Amino acid sequence: MSRDEMLEDVKSLIANNKVMLFMKGTATQPMCGFSAATVEVLKKMEQPFGDKNVLENAEYRYVLSEHSNWPTVPQVFIDGQFVGGCDIVHALYKSGELKTMVDKAFA
């Protein structure tokens, strides 16, 4: 897969999922603690979310980070907008804002 194809894949996944999680591993088998913690928070939203294992292709992480302008994984997008990584998602969850954002995306 070329860089252009990877970028198109990133954009397509974001466009086709109200909540999209780019992570190490998958939602059913996270491969790092930050990804696992983010999956747990998103499951609490009780809405479907897409997940993409960025470890499948070493270059994919770099294409994703260039697109989002965010250097680390996991990365969460809600309703097409980049939200942040594990710490930001947890802070939004604790404040109640994450639920509002997810509910709005599915309204």
Helices and strands as residue ranges (DSSP letters): H 3-16, E 19-23, H 33-44, E 50-53, G 54-56, H 58-68, E 75-78, E 81-84, H 86-95, H 97-106
